Amino acid sequence: MKGFPLNRIILLIALALVVRAVLNYTPPVQSLVVGDPPPAFSVSVDNKPVDIETFKGAPLVIFFFANWCPCSHDSAPFVIQAAKEFEKNGLKVVAVGIMDSEEELRKFTAKHALPFPVVYDSKGEVAGKYGVVTTPSSIFIGRDWKVASILVGKIKTYGSLLERVKPLL
């Protein structure tokens, strides 16, 4: 093999192995399915604890978002509207900021004036428990404390959100 030194062959093999490993990597997430109870989490936000168990028995929407994600920005007004409209029916909402710095997530929270608790999941622990790998993602939990539905992606219309929220009430 004149002209193609052994060290280049070794380098190409090593590069191929790295590429293969990257392409086969899956983040450590659990699968969440309809009918499952929501995984427990407790985090501190501005020195105030947010424990998912405090919402037990109430219909709950968990909205995963990121500031860099245009679909999160497009979806937020619908989630806010539902939270305000159905608060009298006991609906609770928790927003979970992921895949962003805390500063960027605070910008999102301020821009949209989120009227519900916001959790900054900097290490992806909450997202991992819920199987969330993209934003926005919304988890809908019924009064029976079971996952009623999961929406991955942009909430396109308020009506499409209501189709998931109203059965929870």
Summary of the structure (lengths in Angstrom):
residues: 169
radius of gyration: 20.2
end to end distance: 72.3
largest distance: 78.9
contacts: 485
relative contact order: 0.20
helix: 41%
strand: 20%
